[in-house]
């Protein structure tokens, strides 16, 4: 299981199902399932950080 705080970039495969938060401002959270491609936010590539497990 990937630890809380694990990061993944837009376009990478999600390493762990859970709630992910965009690092920086503006921010948002999204539920993303393991194996899905990490999405962009505001039409740009961002770094996502795992905040809780699904």
PDB file with one MODEL, atoms N, CA, C and O in Angstrom:
MODEL        1
ATOM      1  N   UNK A   1       0.852  -1.194   0.000  1.00  0.00           N
ATOM      2  CA  UNK A   1       0.000   0.000   0.000  1.00  0.00           C
ATOM      3  C   UNK A   1       0.894   1.253   0.000  1.00  0.00           C
ATOM      4  O   UNK A   1       1.836   1.353   0.786  1.00  0.00           O
ATOM      5  N   UNK A   2       0.589   2.181  -0.873  1.00  0.00           N
ATOM      6  CA  UNK A   2       1.359   3.425  -0.942  1.00  0.00           C
ATOM      7  C   UNK A   2       1.046   4.270   0.298  1.00  0.00           C
ATOM      8  O   UNK A   2      -0.113   4.363   0.701  1.00  0.00           O
ATOM      9  N   UNK A   3       2.068   4.884   0.905  1.00  0.00           N
ATOM     10  CA  UNK A   3       1.819   5.680   2.116  1.00  0.00           C
ATOM     11  C   UNK A   3       1.079   6.989   1.819  1.00  0.00           C
ATOM     12  O   UNK A   3       1.178   7.537   0.721  1.00  0.00           O
ATOM     13  N   UNK A   4       0.332   7.480   2.826  1.00  0.00           N
ATOM     14  CA  UNK A   4      -0.298   8.800   2.731  1.00  0.00           C
ATOM     15  C   UNK A   4       0.819   9.802   2.441  1.00  0.00           C
ATOM     16  O   UNK A   4       1.890   9.737   3.045  1.00  0.00           O
ATOM     17  N   UNK A   5       0.565  10.724   1.519  1.00  0.00           N
ATOM     18  CA  UNK A   5       1.580  11.697   1.141  1.00  0.00           C
ATOM     19  C   UNK A   5       2.298  11.328  -0.147  1.00  0.00           C
ATOM     20  O   UNK A   5       3.051  12.132  -0.698  1.00  0.00           O
ATOM     21  N   UNK A   6       2.061  10.097  -0.630  1.00  0.00           N
ATOM     22  CA  UNK A   6       2.619   9.691  -1.925  1.00  0.00           C
ATOM     23  C   UNK A   6       2.149  10.679  -2.985  1.00  0.00           C
ATOM     24  O   UNK A   6       1.006  11.136  -2.944  1.00  0.00           O
ATOM     25  N   UNK A   7       3.022  11.012  -3.937  1.00  0.00           N
ATOM     26  CA  UNK A   7       2.630  11.935  -5.005  1.00  0.00           C
ATOM     27  C   UNK A   7       2.677  11.249  -6.364  1.00  0.00           C
ATOM     28  O   UNK A   7       3.414  10.287  -6.577  1.00  0.00           O
ATOM     29  N   UNK A   8       1.865  11.777  -7.276  1.00  0.00           N
ATOM     30  CA  UNK A   8       1.845  11.302  -8.661  1.00  0.00           C
ATOM     31  C   UNK A   8       1.516  12.488  -9.553  1.00  0.00           C
ATOM     32  O   UNK A   8       0.732  13.359  -9.177  1.00  0.00           O
ATOM     33  N   UNK A   9       2.116  12.518 -10.728  1.00  0.00           N
ATOM     34  CA  UNK A   9       1.912  13.625 -11.666  1.00  0.00           C
ATOM     35  C   UNK A   9       0.796  13.311 -12.644  1.00  0.00           C
ATOM     36  O   UNK A   9       0.487  12.145 -12.890  1.00  0.00           O
ATOM     37  N   UNK A  10       0.193  14.346 -13.199  1.00  0.00           N
ATOM     38  CA  UNK A  10      -0.771  14.187 -14.284  1.00  0.00           C
ATOM     39  C   UNK A  10      -0.158  13.303 -15.366  1.00  0.00           C
ATOM     40  O   UNK A  10       0.981  13.513 -15.784  1.00  0.00           O
ATOM     41  N   UNK A  11      -0.931  12.310 -15.812  1.00  0.00           N
ATOM     42  CA  UNK A  11      -0.476  11.412 -16.871  1.00  0.00           C
ATOM     43  C   UNK A  11       0.121  10.114 -16.367  1.00  0.00           C
ATOM     44  O   UNK A  11       0.232   9.150 -17.124  1.00  0.00           O
ATOM     45  N   UNK A  12       0.511  10.072 -15.089  1.00  0.00           N
ATOM     46  CA  UNK A  12       1.023   8.833 -14.499  1.00  0.00           C
ATOM     47  C   UNK A  12      -0.144   7.955 -14.066  1.00  0.00           C
ATOM     48  O   UNK A  12      -1.266   8.436 -13.906  1.00  0.00           O
ATOM     49  N   UNK A  13       0.127   6.664 -13.878  1.00  0.00           N
ATOM     50  CA  UNK A  13      -0.886   5.750 -13.353  1.00  0.00           C
ATOM     51  C   UNK A  13      -1.006   5.960 -11.843  1.00  0.00           C
ATOM     52  O   UNK A  13      -0.001   6.102 -11.146  1.00  0.00           O
ATOM     53  N   UNK A  14      -2.229   5.977 -11.353  1.00  0.00           N
ATOM     54  CA  UNK A  14      -2.481   6.149  -9.919  1.00  0.00           C
ATOM     55  C   UNK A  14      -1.927   4.944  -9.150  1.00  0.00           C
ATOM     56  O   UNK A  14      -2.297   3.808  -9.443  1.00  0.00           O
ATOM     57  N   UNK A  15      -1.041   5.179  -8.166  1.00  0.00           N
ATOM     58  CA  UNK A  15      -0.430   4.068  -7.445  1.00  0.00           C
ATOM     59  C   UNK A  15      -1.294   3.494  -6.325  1.00  0.00           C
ATOM     60  O   UNK A  15      -1.000   2.410  -5.822  1.00  0.00           O
ATOM     61  N   UNK A  16      -2.352   4.197  -5.926  1.00  0.00           N
ATOM     62  CA  UNK A  16      -3.185   3.745  -4.806  1.00  0.00           C
ATOM     63  C   UNK A  16      -4.565   4.392  -4.887  1.00  0.00           C
ATOM     64  O   UNK A  16      -4.679   5.600  -5.096  1.00  0.00           O
ATOM     65  N   UNK A  17      -5.614   3.581  -4.721  1.00  0.00           N
ATOM     66  CA  UNK A  17      -6.973   4.130  -4.694  1.00  0.00           C
ATOM     67  C   UNK A  17      -7.168   4.975  -3.445  1.00  0.00           C
ATOM     68  O   UNK A  17      -6.776   4.575  -2.348  1.00  0.00           O
ATOM     69  N   UNK A  18      -7.774   6.147  -3.615  1.00  0.00           N
ATOM     70  CA  UNK A  18      -8.045   7.001  -2.468  1.00  0.00           C
ATOM     71  C   UNK A  18      -8.419   8.397  -2.899  1.00  0.00           C
ATOM     72  O   UNK A  18      -8.737   8.648  -4.061  1.00  0.00           O
ATOM     73  N   UNK A  19      -8.374   9.301  -1.938  1.00  0.00           N
ATOM     74  CA  UNK A  19      -8.660  10.713  -2.195  1.00  0.00           C
ATOM     75  C   UNK A  19      -7.331  11.419  -2.418  1.00  0.00           C
ATOM     76  O   UNK A  19      -6.440  11.371  -1.569  1.00  0.00           O
ATOM     77  N   UNK A  20      -7.209  12.065  -3.550  1.00  0.00           N
ATOM     78  CA  UNK A  20      -5.975  12.759  -3.953  1.00  0.00           C
ATOM     79  C   UNK A  20      -6.234  14.253  -3.979  1.00  0.00           C
ATOM     80  O   UNK A  20      -7.325  14.699  -4.335  1.00  0.00           O
ATOM     81  N   UNK A  21      -5.224  15.022  -3.598  1.00  0.00           N
ATOM     82  CA  UNK A  21      -5.330  16.492  -3.535  1.00  0.00           C
ATOM     83  C   UNK A  21      -4.245  17.107  -4.400  1.00  0.00           C
ATOM     84  O   UNK A  21      -3.107  16.640  -4.411  1.00  0.00           O
ATOM     85  N   UNK A  22      -4.605  18.157  -5.121  1.00  0.00           N
ATOM     86  CA  UNK A  22      -3.622  18.879  -5.925  1.00  0.00           C
ATOM     87  C   UNK A  22      -2.675  19.640  -5.001  1.00  0.00           C
ATOM     88  O   UNK A  22      -3.113  20.347  -4.094  1.00  0.00           O
ATOM     89  N   UNK A  23      -1.371  19.487  -5.240  1.00  0.00           N
ATOM     90  CA  UNK A  23      -0.351  20.211  -4.481  1.00  0.00           C
ATOM     91  C   UNK A  23      -0.258  21.623  -5.064  1.00  0.00           C
ATOM     92  O   UNK A  23      -0.028  21.781  -6.262  1.00  0.00           O
ATOM     93  N   UNK A  24      -0.435  22.645  -4.229  1.00  0.00           N
ATOM     94  CA  UNK A  24      -0.339  24.029  -4.695  1.00  0.00           C
ATOM     95  C   UNK A  24      -1.682  24.735  -4.665  1.00  0.00           C
ATOM     96  O   UNK A  24      -2.635  24.262  -4.045  1.00  0.00           O
ATOM     97  N   UNK A  25      -1.743  25.870  -5.341  1.00  0.00           N
ATOM     98  CA  UNK A  25      -2.942  26.708  -5.353  1.00  0.00           C
ATOM     99  C   UNK A  25      -3.285  27.078  -6.794  1.00  0.00           C
ATOM    100  O   UNK A  25      -2.363  27.424  -7.533  1.00  0.00           O
ATOM    101  N   UNK A  26      -4.540  27.032  -7.253  1.00  0.00           N
ATOM    102  CA  UNK A  26      -5.684  26.526  -6.491  1.00  0.00           C
ATOM    103  C   UNK A  26      -5.588  25.014  -6.335  1.00  0.00           C
ATOM    104  O   UNK A  26      -4.876  24.339  -7.079  1.00  0.00           O
ATOM    105  N   UNK A  27      -6.316  24.500  -5.357  1.00  0.00           N
ATOM    106  CA  UNK A  27      -6.279  23.065  -5.109  1.00  0.00           C
ATOM    107  C   UNK A  27      -7.671  22.475  -5.179  1.00  0.00           C
ATOM    108  O   UNK A  27      -8.666  23.198  -5.137  1.00  0.00           O
ATOM    109  N   UNK A  28      -7.736  21.174  -5.285  1.00  0.00           N
ATOM    110  CA  UNK A  28      -8.991  20.437  -5.261  1.00  0.00           C
ATOM    111  C   UNK A  28      -8.670  19.035  -4.802  1.00  0.00           C
ATOM    112  O   UNK A  28      -7.505  18.640  -4.756  1.00  0.00           O
ATOM    113  N   UNK A  29      -9.700  18.279  -4.461  1.00  0.00           N
ATOM    114  CA  UNK A  29      -9.510  16.868  -4.148  1.00  0.00           C
ATOM    115  C   UNK A  29     -10.359  16.049  -5.111  1.00  0.00           C
ATOM    116  O   UNK A  29     -11.360  16.535  -5.638  1.00  0.00           O
ATOM    117  N   UNK A  30      -9.953  14.806  -5.337  1.00  0.00           N
ATOM    118  CA  UNK A  30     -10.698  13.916  -6.218  1.00  0.00           C
ATOM    119  C   UNK A  30     -10.452  12.470  -5.816  1.00  0.00           C
ATOM    120  O   UNK A  30      -9.331  12.101  -5.466  1.00  0.00           O
ATOM    121  N   UNK A  31     -11.512  11.643  -5.865  1.00  0.00           N
ATOM    122  CA  UNK A  31     -11.304  10.217  -5.650  1.00  0.00           C
ATOM    123  C   UNK A  31     -10.755   9.613  -6.941  1.00  0.00           C
ATOM    124  O   UNK A  31     -11.358   9.767  -8.003  1.00  0.00           O
ATOM    125  N   UNK A  32      -9.619   8.928  -6.853  1.00  0.00           N
ATOM    126  CA  UNK A  32      -8.984   8.339  -8.037  1.00  0.00           C
ATOM    127  C   UNK A  32      -8.639   6.890  -7.706  1.00  0.00           C
ATOM    128  O   UNK A  32      -8.052   6.607  -6.661  1.00  0.00           O
ATOM    129  N   UNK A  33      -9.005   5.984  -8.594  1.00  0.00           N
ATOM    130  CA  UNK A  33      -8.773   4.560  -8.372  1.00  0.00           C
ATOM    131  C   UNK A  33      -7.404   4.134  -8.875  1.00  0.00           C
ATOM    132  O   UNK A  33      -6.901   4.661  -9.868  1.00  0.00           O
ATOM    133  N   UNK A  34      -6.810   3.175  -8.178  1.00  0.00           N
ATOM    134  CA  UNK A  34      -5.519   2.623  -8.554  1.00  0.00           C
ATOM    135  C   UNK A  34      -5.560   2.150 -10.001  1.00  0.00           C
ATOM    136  O   UNK A  34      -6.495   1.464 -10.414  1.00  0.00           O
ATOM    137  N   UNK A  35      -4.538   2.522 -10.767  1.00  0.00           N
ATOM    138  CA  UNK A  35      -4.446   2.126 -12.168  1.00  0.00           C
ATOM    139  C   UNK A  35      -4.998   3.144 -13.144  1.00  0.00           C
ATOM    140  O   UNK A  35      -4.676   3.103 -14.332  1.00  0.00           O
ATOM    141  N   UNK A  36      -5.833   4.065 -12.654  1.00  0.00           N
ATOM    142  CA  UNK A  36      -6.342   5.129 -13.521  1.00  0.00           C
ATOM    143  C   UNK A  36      -5.236   6.143 -13.798  1.00  0.00           C
ATOM    144  O   UNK A  36      -4.275   6.245 -13.034  1.00  0.00           O
ATOM    145  N   UNK A  37      -5.373   6.890 -14.888  1.00  0.00           N
ATOM    146  CA  UNK A  37      -4.400   7.935 -15.211  1.00  0.00           C
ATOM    147  C   UNK A  37      -4.723   9.171 -14.379  1.00  0.00           C
ATOM    148  O   UNK A  37      -5.872   9.608 -14.323  1.00  0.00           O
ATOM    149  N   UNK A  38      -3.705   9.730 -13.737  1.00  0.00           N
ATOM    150  CA  UNK A  38      -3.905  10.943 -12.935  1.00  0.00           C
ATOM    151  C   UNK A  38      -4.319  12.089 -13.865  1.00  0.00           C
ATOM    152  O   UNK A  38      -3.655  12.343 -14.869  1.00  0.00           O
ATOM    153  N   UNK A  39      -5.406  12.774 -13.535  1.00  0.00           N
ATOM    154  CA  UNK A  39      -5.940  13.804 -14.442  1.00  0.00           C
ATOM    155  C   UNK A  39      -5.240  15.154 -14.302  1.00  0.00           C
ATOM    156  O   UNK A  39      -4.564  15.414 -13.307  1.00  0.00           O
ATOM    157  N   UNK A  40      -5.412  16.017 -15.325  1.00  0.00           N
ATOM    158  CA  UNK A  40      -4.972  17.408 -15.181  1.00  0.00           C
ATOM    159  C   UNK A  40      -5.960  18.169 -14.306  1.00  0.00           C
ATOM    160  O   UNK A  40      -7.053  17.676 -14.025  1.00  0.00           O
ATOM    161  N   UNK A  41      -5.583  19.356 -13.878  1.00  0.00           N
ATOM    162  CA  UNK A  41      -6.482  20.244 -13.137  1.00  0.00           C
ATOM    163  C   UNK A  41      -6.332  21.636 -13.720  1.00  0.00           C
ATOM    164  O   UNK A  41      -5.219  22.118 -13.928  1.00  0.00           O
ATOM    165  N   UNK A  42      -7.488  22.292 -13.987  1.00  0.00           N
ATOM    166  CA  UNK A  42      -7.478  23.614 -14.637  1.00  0.00           C
ATOM    167  C   UNK A  42      -6.688  23.574 -15.948  1.00  0.00           C
ATOM    168  O   UNK A  42      -5.979  24.521 -16.288  1.00  0.00           O
ATOM    169  N   UNK A  43      -6.823  22.460 -16.678  1.00  0.00           N
ATOM    170  CA  UNK A  43      -6.177  22.289 -17.985  1.00  0.00           C
ATOM    171  C   UNK A  43      -4.655  22.356 -17.927  1.00  0.00           C
ATOM    172  O   UNK A  43      -4.007  22.759 -18.893  1.00  0.00           O
ATOM    173  N   UNK A  44      -4.089  21.959 -16.789  1.00  0.00           N
ATOM    174  CA  UNK A  44      -2.626  21.918 -16.706  1.00  0.00           C
ATOM    175  C   UNK A  44      -2.193  20.683 -15.929  1.00  0.00           C
ATOM    176  O   UNK A  44      -2.950  20.121 -15.137  1.00  0.00           O
ATOM    177  N   UNK A  45      -0.955  20.280 -16.179  1.00  0.00           N
ATOM    178  CA  UNK A  45      -0.385  19.149 -15.458  1.00  0.00           C
ATOM    179  C   UNK A  45      -0.068  19.574 -14.034  1.00  0.00           C
ATOM    180  O   UNK A  45       0.497  20.644 -13.807  1.00  0.00           O
ATOM    181  N   UNK A  46      -0.430  18.738 -13.084  1.00  0.00           N
ATOM    182  CA  UNK A  46      -0.218  19.051 -11.665  1.00  0.00           C
ATOM    183  C   UNK A  46       0.361  17.826 -10.952  1.00  0.00           C
ATOM    184  O   UNK A  46       0.411  16.728 -11.506  1.00  0.00           O
ATOM    185  N   UNK A  47       0.791  18.043  -9.728  1.00  0.00           N
ATOM    186  CA  UNK A  47       1.194  16.956  -8.847  1.00  0.00           C
ATOM    187  C   UNK A  47       0.043  16.703  -7.877  1.00  0.00           C
ATOM    188  O   UNK A  47      -0.475  17.631  -7.257  1.00  0.00           O
ATOM    189  N   UNK A  48      -0.348  15.439  -7.753  1.00  0.00           N
ATOM    190  CA  UNK A  48      -1.387  15.031  -6.823  1.00  0.00           C
ATOM    191  C   UNK A  48      -0.739  14.362  -5.618  1.00  0.00           C
ATOM    192  O   UNK A  48       0.275  13.679  -5.763  1.00  0.00           O
ATOM    193  N   UNK A  49      -1.308  14.548  -4.434  1.00  0.00           N
ATOM    194  CA  UNK A  49      -0.807  13.927  -3.208  1.00  0.00           C
ATOM    195  C   UNK A  49      -1.932  13.111  -2.570  1.00  0.00           C
ATOM    196  O   UNK A  49      -3.056  13.595  -2.435  1.00  0.00           O
ATOM    197  N   UNK A  50      -1.626  11.873  -2.178  1.00  0.00           N
ATOM    198  CA  UNK A  50      -2.627  11.000  -1.539  1.00  0.00           C
ATOM    199  C   UNK A  50      -2.920  11.510  -0.136  1.00  0.00           C
ATOM    200  O   UNK A  50      -2.005  11.664   0.673  1.00  0.00           O
ATOM    201  N   UNK A  51      -4.211  11.779   0.161  1.00  0.00           N
ATOM    202  CA  UNK A  51      -4.580  12.305   1.472  1.00  0.00           C
ATOM    203  C   UNK A  51      -5.320  11.285   2.333  1.00  0.00           C
ATOM    204  O   UNK A  51      -5.236  11.338   3.560  1.00  0.00           O
ATOM    205  N   UNK A  52      -6.051  10.347   1.700  1.00  0.00           N
ATOM    206  CA  UNK A  52      -6.681   9.277   2.469  1.00  0.00           C
ATOM    207  C   UNK A  52      -6.955   8.092   1.577  1.00  0.00           C
ATOM    208  O   UNK A  52      -7.071   8.224   0.358  1.00  0.00           O
ATOM    209  N   UNK A  53      -7.058   6.923   2.200  1.00  0.00           N
ATOM    210  CA  UNK A  53      -7.327   5.704   1.443  1.00  0.00           C
ATOM    211  C   UNK A  53      -8.815   5.580   1.141  1.00  0.00           C
ATOM    212  O   UNK A  53      -9.660   6.081   1.883  1.00  0.00           O
ATOM    213  N   UNK A  54      -9.115   4.906   0.044  1.00  0.00           N
ATOM    214  CA  UNK A  54     -10.519   4.693  -0.338  1.00  0.00           C
ATOM    215  C   UNK A  54     -11.121   3.586   0.513  1.00  0.00           C
ATOM    216  O   UNK A  54     -12.294   3.252   0.351  1.00  0.00           O
TER     217      UNK A  54
ENDMDL
END
